[in-house]
Amino acid sequence: MNGMLEGFSFGEKNTYSSTIGNITTIKGEAQGADIIELYQGGILIDYQRPMEKNFIFEIRDRNYGGDYSLKIYYKNGQIESRKIYTVGDSKLLDKNEWDYNIQFGQEKYERRTQSVNEISYGVSKNFTLGVGILELESEKSKQHSIIKSEIIYKNMLSNSYPLLINFQNFYEREKNKSSYELRVNQKIKDYNLILKHFIYSKYIGEENDVVKYNSIGISRDFATTRIGFGYQEEIKVDGSKKEKGYYMSLENRSIRNFSLFLDTEVLQKEEDKRSYSVNPGISYGGMSGFTMILQANIEKYETLKSDYSLKILGRRREFFSTGLEYILGTEFLYNEEKKSRFSIDFTMYLDKGTYVELPISKRENNGLSTGIIVEKTFDISNLKREINDREVDNSWIYGKVYIDSNDNGQYDTKETVLSDVAIVVDGKKVISNSDGEYIISGLLSLEEYKVEVDRKSIDPMLMQVLDKKKVYTRASIGTRYDIGVQAVSMVSGNIILGKNISSQEFIRILSMTNVVLERDGELYKEIDPEFDGMFFFENVLPGKYKMKFNYLGSDSIEFTEESLDIDIKLIQEDEGEYFEGYEVVVNRYADEESESKLSEKQEDEEKSEYNLGDVLNNF
């Protein structure tokens, strides 16, 4: 699928990449862009100054360098950060969260019609399902009518060993054939293991001459260094050729503002033929918007070939306190075939909508070309407005602050709204109006933000239902999040001494016991009882809970109740209650051995010197 589409798009995937062999192509649009910088894993690897809204990057793929992203500087001063997607890109959604991607249009030059319709749903926080219908025409003019299905699963049995599995199936309706892609990402403490297994039908595989692809890679991040190793193999369409590859990737950021990287690759294309490549590079981005990228590409396959490039750019800045701004960039390229090429580009911005560009270039034939470009932009949509926010893709979070009286987790029209409540997001604070409405703007898109109520601005007996809820923002659009608060209550109870346990034993047992509240099968609160057996839960929201008692020692003791049901209901929606009387008795197991030794043990304890202060230190 070609990324140069003219049509419409709903969703967040507006820039795509594809990899054929070891070359990654990145395509997209950025109307009015001045500078587009390409990053991988946070390292600047390339940039360009596009002459039109469409842009294309073709780079050597750094297999374990991380995800690709763009930073786009527009001529009107706005700045955009953009993620780059591949066909296999997906994300794990929260429980009951939906995501969609709808695109339809025609390619700019070939006029091939393309359509992508995808939707995903979070069944749980660790399990996501997706389905889609793709109507595509390839650059080889082959029609693809595909039903896509997807499963994403995350196993979090241990924080040190999380496992993420992504399975995608592509069913060709007309050919009645299926292809699939399986990706497994296993983190083993500080190491990251990536496995890929792709199987394509012959019809799809003919696009890139690959019907089977396997790869394994492992990488590790140190303080300032990242290193990765990998192996991959491809089986061609005719089945007679298998191409193997070995990779090594190294990055270092020990020098401030500098990034050094080195990629090596060995490809075995035939039984007795191999190709070798070494790609060192260094990039700098820091002082006053100054950017520099120096790269080399050295390859050997039968003959030795090499090319080198140096790019230097000074981003937009003021010209000697005149109020005018300028950009100055230069680029030098050299290879053995085309020899050297050199260019200088100077652009002066006279005001927000007017600029003059003077490009100068020297080609391999020593020819010199110059030119001049003048552009004036008029914005007549609102002549009086001032654009203070320079981020073109900024998002915002908005909604209502209300008392969730029916405990359903969503705002209902009859519920009470709260005014003058302070909402805090990423250090920004706003106050809800008389209708309980708030809005926080200027947020980055495609990011997670914690939305928090400042408790100093509400009644002390009220508390946010979902404390510091994480809200995921979308590109250039608002995300609604209604903030529910509820009155909090206190729950108290008592652990009572059983008949067959001495008072001294009882104190020791309490020091190794905790009391927990569970809600919907998950831990809600956990406390330790007082030395006399009393316990208190504060700030308990309305709802149904299970109260459990956990003894962490090795004695043969039991509680008269395994769990107690707690139902917190309020008479007044804004006033908490005091719930008490939840009691259990702790006893020793009634087995013969413990019964026979009980009286003897009690006598010994009464005769021994017993330091109560040592036991109380356990609380």
C-alpha positions as CSV (number, residue, x, y, z in Angstrom):
1,M,0.0,0.0,0.0
2,N,1.4,3.4,-1.0
3,G,1.3,6.1,1.7
4,M,0.6,9.0,-0.8
5,L,-3.2,8.9,-0.5
6,E,-5.8,11.6,-1.3
7,G,-8.9,10.9,0.7
8,F,-10.0,10.8,4.3
9,S,-8.7,9.3,7.5
10,F,-10.2,8.7,11.0
11,G,-7.8,7.6,13.7
12,E,-4.2,8.2,14.6
13,K,-2.3,6.3,11.9
14,N,-1.3,8.9,9.3
15,T,2.3,7.9,8.6
16,Y,3.5,4.5,7.6
17,S,6.7,2.5,7.0
18,S,7.5,-0.6,5.1
19,T,10.7,-2.7,5.0
20,I,11.9,-4.6,2.0
21,G,15.2,-6.4,2.6
22,N,17.3,-4.0,4.7
23,I,15.7,-0.8,3.3
24,T,12.9,0.9,5.3
25,T,10.6,3.4,3.4
26,I,8.6,5.9,5.4
27,K,5.9,7.9,3.7
28,G,3.4,10.5,4.9
29,E,2.1,14.0,4.5
30,A,2.8,17.3,6.3
31,Q,1.2,20.3,4.7
32,G,3.3,23.4,5.3
33,A,6.2,21.6,6.9
34,D,9.6,23.3,6.9
35,I,11.8,20.7,8.5
36,I,11.0,17.0,9.2
37,E,13.4,15.1,11.5
38,L,13.4,11.3,11.7
39,Y,14.3,9.6,14.9
40,Q,14.8,5.9,15.9
41,G,14.8,5.0,19.5
42,G,15.3,8.7,20.3
43,I,18.3,9.1,18.1
44,L,18.2,11.6,15.2
45,I,19.1,9.6,12.0
46,D,17.9,11.8,9.2
47,Y,16.0,15.0,8.3
48,Q,14.8,16.8,5.2
49,R,13.2,20.0,4.0
50,P,10.2,18.9,1.8
51,M,9.2,20.8,-1.3
52,E,5.6,19.6,-1.1
53,K,3.2,18.1,1.5
54,N,4.3,14.5,0.7
55,F,7.6,13.2,2.1
56,I,9.5,10.0,1.7
57,F,12.5,8.7,3.8
58,E,14.4,5.7,2.5
59,I,16.9,4.5,5.1
60,R,18.9,1.4,5.9
61,D,16.9,-0.4,8.6
62,R,18.5,-0.5,12.0
63,N,17.0,-3.8,13.2
64,Y,17.2,-3.2,16.9
65,G,17.4,0.5,17.1
66,G,13.8,1.0,18.4
67,D,10.6,2.5,17.0
68,Y,10.6,5.3,14.4
69,S,9.1,8.8,15.1
70,L,9.0,12.2,13.4
71,K,9.4,15.7,14.7
72,I,7.9,18.2,12.2
73,Y,8.6,21.9,12.3
74,Y,6.0,23.9,10.3
75,K,6.5,27.2,8.5
76,N,4.0,28.9,10.8
77,G,6.0,28.0,13.9
78,Q,4.0,25.0,14.9
79,I,5.7,21.8,16.0
80,E,4.4,18.3,15.7
81,S,5.6,14.9,17.2
82,R,4.3,12.0,15.1
83,K,4.6,8.2,15.6
84,I,5.3,6.1,12.5
85,Y,3.2,2.9,12.1
86,T,3.8,-0.3,10.2
87,V,1.1,-2.7,9.0
88,G,1.7,-4.9,12.0
89,D,1.6,-2.1,14.6
90,S,-1.0,-2.6,17.4
91,K,-1.3,-1.7,21.0
92,L,-2.7,-3.4,24.0
93,L,-5.9,-1.6,25.1
94,D,-7.3,-1.1,28.6
95,K,-10.4,-3.0,29.7
96,N,-13.5,-1.9,27.7
97,E,-11.4,0.5,25.6
98,W,-12.1,0.8,21.9
99,D,-9.7,1.9,19.1
100,Y,-10.3,2.3,15.4
101,N,-8.5,3.2,12.1
102,I,-10.5,4.1,9.0
103,Q,-8.8,5.3,5.8
104,F,-10.1,5.6,2.3
105,G,-8.6,7.3,-0.8
106,Q,-6.6,7.1,-4.0
107,E,-2.9,7.3,-4.5
108,K,-1.7,10.7,-5.7
109,Y,0.0,9.5,-8.9
110,E,-1.2,6.0,-9.8
111,R,-4.8,6.7,-8.6
112,R,-5.1,3.2,-7.1
113,T,-8.0,3.0,-4.6
114,Q,-7.1,1.9,-1.1
115,S,-9.3,1.3,1.9
116,V,-8.5,0.3,5.5
117,N,-11.1,-0.3,8.2
118,E,-10.0,-1.6,11.6
119,I,-11.5,-1.8,15.1
120,S,-10.0,-3.1,18.3
121,Y,-11.5,-3.8,21.8
122,G,-9.9,-4.4,25.2
123,V,-11.5,-7.5,26.7
124,S,-9.3,-7.0,29.7
125,K,-6.2,-5.0,30.5
126,N,-4.0,-7.8,29.2
127,F,-6.2,-9.1,26.3
128,T,-7.2,-7.2,23.2
129,L,-9.1,-8.4,20.1
130,G,-9.2,-6.7,16.7
131,V,-10.8,-7.2,13.3
132,G,-10.5,-5.3,10.0
133,I,-11.4,-5.2,6.3
134,L,-8.6,-4.2,3.9
135,E,-9.2,-3.4,0.2
136,L,-5.8,-2.7,-1.2
137,E,-4.0,-2.5,-4.6
138,S,-0.3,-3.0,-4.6
139,E,2.4,-1.2,-6.5
140,K,2.4,-4.2,-8.8
141,S,-1.3,-3.6,-9.5
142,K,-2.4,-6.7,-7.6
143,Q,-5.8,-6.5,-5.8
144,H,-6.0,-7.7,-2.2
145,S,-9.4,-8.1,-0.5
146,I,-8.4,-9.2,3.1
147,I,-10.2,-9.9,6.4
148,K,-7.8,-9.2,9.2
149,S,-8.1,-10.6,12.7
150,E,-5.8,-10.0,15.6
151,I,-5.1,-11.2,19.2
152,I,-2.8,-9.3,21.6
153,Y,-2.1,-10.9,25.0
154,K,0.2,-9.8,27.8
155,N,1.3,-12.1,30.6
156,M,2.3,-10.3,33.8
157,L,3.1,-13.1,36.1
158,S,6.2,-11.3,37.1
159,N,7.3,-7.6,36.5
160,S,10.8,-8.9,35.6
161,Y,9.5,-11.3,32.9
162,P,6.6,-9.7,31.0
163,L,5.5,-11.5,27.8
164,L,3.6,-9.8,25.0
165,I,2.2,-12.0,22.1
166,N,0.7,-10.4,19.0
167,F,-1.0,-12.7,16.4
168,Q,-2.5,-11.3,13.2
169,N,-4.2,-13.4,10.5
170,F,-4.9,-12.1,7.0
171,Y,-7.6,-14.0,5.0
172,E,-7.8,-13.3,1.3
173,R,-11.4,-13.6,0.4
174,E,-11.0,-14.1,-3.3
175,K,-8.1,-16.5,-3.2
176,N,-9.4,-18.3,-0.1
177,K,-5.9,-18.3,1.4
178,S,-4.6,-17.2,4.8
179,S,-1.4,-15.6,5.9
180,Y,-0.3,-14.8,9.4
181,E,2.3,-12.9,11.4
182,L,3.3,-13.9,14.9
183,R,5.3,-11.5,17.2
184,V,6.6,-12.4,20.6
185,N,8.3,-9.9,22.9
186,Q,9.8,-11.4,26.1
187,K,11.5,-9.2,28.6
188,I,14.0,-11.0,30.8
189,K,15.1,-8.6,33.5
190,D,17.3,-6.1,31.6
191,Y,17.2,-8.1,28.3
192,N,14.6,-7.8,25.6
193,L,14.0,-10.8,23.4
194,I,12.0,-10.5,20.1
195,L,10.8,-13.4,18.0
196,K,9.0,-13.1,14.6
197,H,7.4,-15.8,12.5
198,F,5.6,-14.8,9.3
199,I,3.9,-17.1,6.8
200,Y,2.5,-15.7,3.6
201,S,0.5,-17.2,0.8
202,K,2.1,-17.3,-2.6
203,Y,-0.2,-14.5,-3.9
204,I,0.9,-12.1,-1.1
205,G,4.4,-13.4,-1.0
206,E,5.0,-12.5,-4.6
207,E,5.0,-8.8,-3.6
208,N,8.3,-9.0,-1.9
209,D,9.4,-12.5,-3.0
210,V,9.1,-13.9,0.5
211,V,6.7,-16.7,1.7
212,K,8.3,-17.4,5.0
213,Y,10.2,-15.2,7.4
214,N,11.8,-16.0,10.8
215,S,13.9,-13.8,13.1
216,I,15.2,-13.7,16.6
217,G,16.9,-10.8,18.3
218,I,18.1,-9.9,21.8
219,S,19.1,-6.5,23.0
220,R,20.0,-4.8,26.3
221,D,20.0,-1.2,27.5
222,F,22.8,-0.1,29.8
223,A,23.1,3.4,31.3
224,T,24.3,5.1,28.1
225,T,24.7,2.2,25.7
226,R,22.4,-0.2,23.9
227,I,23.5,-3.3,22.1
228,G,21.6,-5.8,20.1
229,F,22.2,-9.1,18.1
230,G,19.9,-10.9,15.7
231,Y,19.4,-13.6,13.1
232,Q,16.8,-13.8,10.3
233,E,16.0,-16.0,7.4
234,E,13.8,-15.6,4.4
235,I,12.4,-18.3,2.1
236,K,11.7,-17.1,-1.4
237,V,8.5,-17.8,-3.4
238,D,9.9,-20.6,-5.5
239,G,11.1,-22.3,-2.3
240,S,14.6,-23.1,-3.6
241,K,16.3,-20.1,-2.1
242,K,16.8,-19.3,1.6
243,E,18.5,-16.0,2.5
244,K,20.1,-15.8,6.0
245,G,21.3,-12.7,7.8
246,Y,23.2,-11.9,11.0
247,Y,23.0,-8.4,12.6
248,M,24.7,-6.4,15.3
249,S,23.6,-2.9,16.5
250,L,25.4,-0.7,18.9
251,E,24.4,2.8,20.3
252,N,26.2,5.0,22.7
253,R,25.1,8.4,24.3
254,S,27.8,8.9,26.9
255,I,28.7,12.3,25.4
256,R,26.1,14.9,26.0
257,N,23.9,15.8,23.0
258,F,25.8,13.2,20.8
259,S,24.7,9.8,19.7
260,L,27.1,7.3,18.1
261,F,25.7,4.3,16.4
262,L,27.2,1.3,14.5
263,D,25.3,-1.4,12.5
264,T,26.9,-4.4,10.9
265,E,25.2,-7.0,8.7
266,V,26.2,-10.3,7.1
267,L,23.9,-11.7,4.5
268,Q,24.3,-15.2,2.9
269,K,22.4,-14.9,-0.4
270,E,23.7,-18.1,-1.9
271,E,25.6,-21.1,-0.6
272,D,29.0,-19.6,-1.5
273,K,28.2,-15.9,-1.7
274,R,27.9,-13.5,1.2
275,S,27.6,-9.7,1.5
276,Y,29.0,-7.6,4.3
277,S,28.0,-4.1,5.3
278,V,29.2,-1.7,8.0
279,N,27.3,1.5,8.8
280,P,28.8,3.8,11.4
281,G,27.3,7.2,12.2
282,I,27.2,10.1,14.6
283,S,24.4,12.7,15.2
284,Y,24.3,15.8,17.3
285,G,21.3,17.9,18.4
286,G,21.6,20.5,21.1
287,M,23.1,23.9,21.1
288,S,20.6,26.6,19.8
289,G,18.8,24.2,17.5
290,F,22.0,23.1,15.7
291,T,21.8,19.6,14.2
292,M,24.5,17.5,12.6
293,I,24.4,14.0,11.1
294,L,27.5,12.2,9.7
295,Q,27.0,8.7,8.3
296,A,28.9,6.1,6.2
297,N,27.7,3.0,4.3
298,I,30.4,0.5,3.4
299,E,29.3,-2.6,1.5
300,K,31.1,-5.6,0.0
301,Y,29.4,-8.0,-2.4
302,E,31.9,-9.1,-5.0
303,T,33.1,-5.5,-5.1
304,L,33.6,-2.9,-2.4
305,K,31.3,0.1,-2.4
306,S,31.0,3.1,0.0
307,D,29.1,6.3,0.3
308,Y,29.3,9.1,2.9
309,S,27.0,11.9,3.9
310,L,27.2,15.0,6.1
311,K,24.2,17.1,7.0
312,I,24.3,20.3,9.0
313,L,21.3,22.4,9.9
314,G,20.6,25.4,12.1
315,R,16.9,25.4,13.0
316,R,14.8,28.5,12.9
317,R,16.2,31.3,15.1
318,E,16.3,35.1,15.2
319,F,18.5,37.0,12.9
320,F,20.7,39.5,15.0
321,S,17.8,40.9,17.1
322,T,16.0,42.1,14.0
323,G,12.8,40.3,14.7
324,L,13.3,38.3,11.5
325,E,14.0,34.5,11.7
326,Y,16.1,32.3,9.4
327,I,17.2,28.7,8.7
328,L,20.6,27.7,7.3
329,G,21.4,24.2,6.2
330,T,24.0,22.4,4.2
331,E,24.5,18.9,2.9
332,F,27.4,17.0,1.4
333,L,27.1,13.6,-0.3
334,Y,29.8,11.4,-1.8
335,N,29.9,8.0,-3.4
336,E,32.1,6.3,-6.0
337,E,29.5,6.3,-8.7
338,K,28.0,9.9,-8.5
339,K,31.1,11.4,-6.9
340,S,30.3,14.5,-4.7
341,R,27.2,16.7,-4.4
342,F,26.9,19.8,-2.3
343,S,24.0,22.1,-1.4
344,I,23.2,25.1,0.8
345,D,19.8,26.3,1.7
346,F,19.0,29.6,3.3
347,T,15.5,30.7,4.3
348,M,14.5,34.0,5.8
349,Y,11.1,34.5,7.5
350,L,9.8,38.1,7.1
351,D,6.7,37.5,9.3
352,K,4.4,34.6,10.3
353,G,3.1,34.1,6.8
354,T,5.9,35.2,4.5
355,Y,9.3,33.6,3.8
356,V,12.0,33.8,1.1
357,E,14.1,30.7,0.3
358,L,17.5,30.7,-1.6
359,P,18.7,27.2,-2.5
360,I,22.1,26.6,-4.0
361,S,23.4,23.2,-5.1
362,K,26.5,21.8,-6.8
363,R,26.0,18.4,-8.7
364,E,28.4,15.7,-9.6
365,N,29.1,17.3,-13.0
366,N,30.3,20.4,-11.3
367,G,27.2,22.3,-12.4
368,L,25.8,25.0,-10.1
369,S,22.1,25.7,-9.7
370,T,20.5,28.5,-7.8
371,G,16.9,29.7,-7.3
372,I,14.5,31.8,-5.2
373,I,11.2,30.9,-3.6
374,V,8.8,33.4,-2.1
375,E,5.7,32.4,-0.3
376,K,2.9,34.4,1.4
377,T,0.2,32.7,3.4
378,F,-3.2,34.4,4.3
379,D,-5.3,33.0,7.1
380,I,-8.8,34.5,6.8
381,S,-10.7,32.0,9.0
382,N,-10.5,34.4,12.0
383,L,-8.5,37.5,11.5
384,K,-8.6,38.5,15.2
385,R,-7.3,35.3,16.7
386,E,-3.8,34.8,18.1
387,I,-2.3,31.3,17.9
388,N,-0.4,30.8,21.2
389,D,-0.1,27.1,21.1
390,R,2.6,26.0,18.6
391,E,1.8,22.3,18.8
392,V,-0.3,21.5,15.7
393,D,-1.3,18.1,17.0
394,N,-2.0,19.1,20.6
395,S,-4.8,17.4,22.4
396,W,-7.0,18.2,25.5
397,I,-8.9,16.5,28.2
398,Y,-12.3,17.7,29.3
399,G,-15.4,16.6,31.2
400,K,-17.4,17.1,34.3
401,V,-16.7,16.7,38.0
402,Y,-19.7,14.9,39.7
403,I,-20.8,12.8,42.7
404,D,-21.2,9.2,41.5
405,S,-24.2,8.5,43.6
406,N,-25.2,5.2,41.9
407,D,-21.6,3.9,41.8
408,N,-21.8,3.0,38.1
409,G,-18.6,4.8,37.1
410,Q,-20.2,7.3,34.7
411,Y,-21.9,10.6,34.8
412,D,-25.7,10.5,34.7
413,T,-27.8,13.7,34.1
414,K,-29.5,13.5,37.5
415,E,-26.2,13.3,39.5
416,T,-24.8,16.4,41.3
417,V,-22.0,18.3,39.6
418,L,-19.3,20.1,41.6
419,S,-18.0,23.6,40.9
420,D,-14.7,25.2,42.0
421,V,-12.9,21.9,42.0
422,A,-9.2,22.0,41.1
423,I,-8.1,19.4,38.5
424,V,-4.4,18.7,38.0
425,V,-2.9,17.2,34.8
426,D,0.9,17.2,34.2
427,G,1.4,20.1,36.5
428,K,-1.4,22.2,34.9
429,K,-4.3,23.1,37.2
430,V,-7.8,24.3,36.1
431,I,-11.0,25.0,38.1
432,S,-14.4,23.4,37.2
433,N,-17.1,26.0,36.4
434,S,-20.6,26.3,37.8
435,D,-21.7,23.3,35.6
436,G,-18.9,21.2,36.9
437,E,-17.1,21.3,33.5
438,Y,-13.4,21.5,33.1
439,I,-10.9,21.5,30.2
440,I,-7.1,21.2,30.2
441,S,-5.5,22.0,26.8
442,G,-2.0,22.0,25.4
443,L,-1.4,18.3,26.0
444,L,0.7,16.1,23.7
445,S,-1.3,13.6,21.7
446,L,-0.9,9.8,22.0
447,E,0.3,10.1,25.6
448,E,-1.0,8.9,28.9
449,Y,-1.8,11.5,31.6
450,K,-2.8,11.2,35.2
451,V,-6.0,13.2,36.0
452,E,-6.1,14.1,39.6
453,V,-8.5,16.0,41.9
454,D,-6.8,18.3,44.4
455,R,-8.5,17.1,47.6
456,K,-7.9,20.5,49.2
457,S,-10.5,22.0,46.8
458,I,-13.3,19.5,47.8
459,D,-15.0,18.5,51.0
460,P,-12.7,16.3,53.2
461,M,-15.3,13.5,53.2
462,L,-15.2,13.3,49.4
463,M,-12.6,11.4,47.3
464,Q,-11.9,10.7,43.7
465,V,-13.3,7.3,42.7
466,L,-10.4,6.4,40.4
467,D,-7.4,8.1,42.0
468,K,-5.0,9.6,39.5
469,K,-6.7,7.9,36.5
470,K,-4.5,7.6,33.4
471,V,-6.2,9.1,30.3
472,Y,-4.9,8.4,26.8
473,T,-5.0,11.4,24.5
474,R,-5.7,11.3,20.7
475,A,-4.2,13.4,17.9
476,S,-5.6,16.9,17.5
477,I,-8.9,16.0,19.3
478,G,-10.2,16.1,22.8
479,T,-10.6,13.2,25.1
480,R,-13.6,13.2,27.5
481,Y,-13.1,12.0,31.0
482,D,-15.8,12.7,33.6
483,I,-14.3,12.6,37.1
484,G,-16.5,10.9,39.7
485,V,-16.1,11.5,43.4
486,Q,-17.9,9.8,46.3
487,A,-18.2,10.3,50.0
488,V,-15.8,8.1,52.0
489,S,-16.6,6.1,55.1
490,M,-14.8,4.3,57.9
491,V,-15.0,0.6,58.5
492,S,-13.8,-0.9,61.9
493,G,-13.8,-4.3,63.6
494,N,-12.1,-6.4,66.1
495,I,-10.0,-9.7,66.2
496,I,-11.0,-11.5,69.4
497,L,-8.9,-13.8,71.5
498,G,-10.0,-17.5,71.4
499,K,-10.3,-19.7,74.4
500,N,-7.4,-21.9,73.6
501,I,-4.9,-19.1,73.0
502,S,-3.1,-17.2,75.8
503,S,-3.0,-13.4,75.9
504,Q,0.8,-13.4,75.3
505,E,0.3,-15.6,72.2
506,F,-2.5,-13.4,71.0
507,I,-0.2,-10.3,70.9
508,R,2.4,-12.2,68.9
509,I,-0.3,-13.6,66.5
510,L,-1.6,-10.0,65.9
511,S,1.9,-8.8,65.1
512,M,1.9,-11.2,62.1
513,T,-1.6,-10.7,60.9
514,N,-3.0,-8.2,58.3
515,V,-6.5,-7.4,57.4
516,V,-7.4,-6.7,53.7
517,L,-10.4,-5.4,51.8
518,E,-10.9,-6.7,48.3
519,R,-13.2,-5.2,45.6
520,D,-14.0,-7.1,42.4
521,G,-11.4,-9.7,43.3
522,E,-8.6,-7.2,43.6
523,L,-6.8,-5.8,46.6
524,Y,-8.4,-2.4,47.7
525,K,-6.8,-1.7,51.1
526,E,-4.5,-3.5,53.5
527,I,-3.9,-2.7,57.2
528,D,-2.3,-4.1,60.4
529,P,-4.5,-4.5,63.5
530,E,-3.8,-2.7,66.8
531,F,-2.1,-4.7,69.6
532,D,-5.6,-5.2,71.2
533,G,-7.1,-6.6,68.0
534,M,-9.0,-3.4,66.8
535,F,-8.6,-2.4,63.2
536,F,-9.8,0.6,61.1
537,F,-10.1,1.2,57.4
538,E,-10.3,4.9,56.4
539,N,-11.5,6.5,53.2
540,V,-13.5,3.6,52.0
541,L,-15.7,4.4,48.9
542,P,-19.2,3.0,48.5
543,G,-19.5,-0.5,47.1
544,K,-19.3,-4.2,48.0
545,Y,-16.1,-5.6,49.5
546,K,-14.7,-8.8,50.9
547,M,-12.8,-8.5,54.3
548,K,-10.1,-11.2,54.8
549,F,-7.7,-12.0,57.6
550,N,-4.2,-13.2,56.7
551,Y,-1.9,-14.8,59.2
552,L,1.8,-14.8,58.1
553,G,3.2,-17.0,60.8
554,S,3.7,-20.8,61.0
555,D,1.3,-21.5,64.0
556,S,-1.7,-23.8,63.5
557,I,-4.4,-21.1,64.0
558,E,-7.6,-20.2,62.2
559,F,-10.2,-17.4,62.1
560,T,-13.9,-18.2,62.7
561,E,-14.7,-16.6,59.4
562,E,-12.6,-16.9,56.2
563,S,-14.1,-13.6,54.9
564,L,-16.8,-11.1,55.7
565,D,-19.1,-9.4,53.2
566,I,-19.0,-5.6,53.5
567,D,-21.7,-3.4,51.7
568,I,-21.0,0.3,52.0
569,K,-24.3,2.2,51.2
570,L,-24.8,5.9,52.0
571,I,-27.9,7.6,53.2
572,Q,-26.7,11.0,51.9
573,E,-24.6,11.0,48.7
574,D,-22.2,13.6,50.1
575,E,-21.9,12.3,53.6
576,G,-19.8,9.2,54.7
577,E,-20.9,6.7,57.3
578,Y,-19.2,4.8,60.1
579,F,-19.5,1.0,59.7
580,E,-18.5,-1.1,62.7
581,G,-19.0,-4.4,64.4
582,Y,-17.0,-6.7,62.0
583,E,-15.5,-9.3,64.4
584,V,-13.8,-12.6,64.1
585,V,-12.3,-15.0,66.7
586,V,-8.8,-16.5,66.3
587,N,-8.4,-20.0,67.5
588,R,-5.8,-22.7,67.5
589,Y,-6.5,-25.8,65.3
590,A,-8.4,-28.4,67.5
591,D,-6.0,-31.3,66.9
592,E,-4.9,-33.7,69.6
593,E,-1.2,-32.7,69.5
594,S,-2.0,-29.0,70.1
595,E,-4.6,-29.8,72.9
596,S,-2.1,-32.0,74.8
597,K,0.6,-29.3,74.7
598,L,-1.6,-26.3,75.3
599,S,-1.7,-26.3,79.1
600,E,2.0,-27.1,79.3
601,K,2.9,-24.2,77.0
602,Q,0.7,-21.7,78.8
603,E,2.4,-22.6,82.1
604,D,5.8,-22.2,80.6
605,E,4.9,-18.8,79.2
606,E,3.5,-17.6,82.5
607,K,6.8,-18.6,84.3
608,S,9.1,-17.1,81.6
609,E,10.2,-13.5,81.5
610,Y,8.0,-11.9,78.8
611,N,9.0,-8.6,77.2
612,L,5.8,-7.0,75.9
613,G,7.7,-4.1,74.4
614,D,9.6,-6.4,71.9
615,V,6.3,-7.7,70.6
616,L,4.7,-4.3,70.3
617,N,7.7,-3.2,68.1
618,N,6.3,-5.5,65.4
619,F,3.3,-3.2,64.9
